[in-house]
């Protein structure tokens, strides 16, 4: 067993320590704020050895690796030391500087949230902020600008709700300035992002009229005469859509222009000619149950927006 000389010139027997012992020895220095000399005196260690352990532990923590695991991996051989550098770089805080460029108050807020899981000293050292600054930030009263932001955030949300949650920052700006509230557009954008408010983008209009086709067009027999003399003489139909939680649904309805009574309808997830034919078939079965009950021919009068559907109706509904 070899010997060594301590700081007082006395000979000491060189001892060997496990990784767990070294990790426990450096913990009071790194986490509890004790000095190296004080811990070395309590554990009967030399200050030079303990100082080396502390420096190694700090380097290990900066890489985000477990100290005991790294000690075992370091003694395993060249295979563990020759691993890919990409994994080591991913755990190196200095190489992740792009993610740690937030201002100090953002870092302090993160420390305040994570202090229950990780010691404040370790968080402040990793984020390169001081513990004194963190505790000063906690005790510092809210700034005047932060108080103004909270007040304006309520007004921005109220303007957004008044616009049926469709307003973006330009229209919210006009609304607030109309109320003689002095605020800038960029500040509104920042407050809307913080509150999670977004503008509803108006969808682009899609024209569904197919005027350029080679299909036959039925003649307009109605002639804008919306006051027929008797029932079952003139029917009108139209389709509309409903937005539900499971998707869109399309409704086709057939209306008797004489009695303004809804004589047939159909619902489908697809808006095609079969939807209109199904609604017309229901109207024929309800109003013309017998072959001789409908004495007046029923034909469809096409509208400009639904020429093709009207033709299908006229073809599918011959005179009863």
Order of alpha helices (4+ residues) and beta strands (2+ residues): beta-beta-alpha-alpha-alpha-alpha-alpha-alpha-alpha-alpha-alpha-alpha-alpha-alpha-beta-beta-beta-alpha-alpha
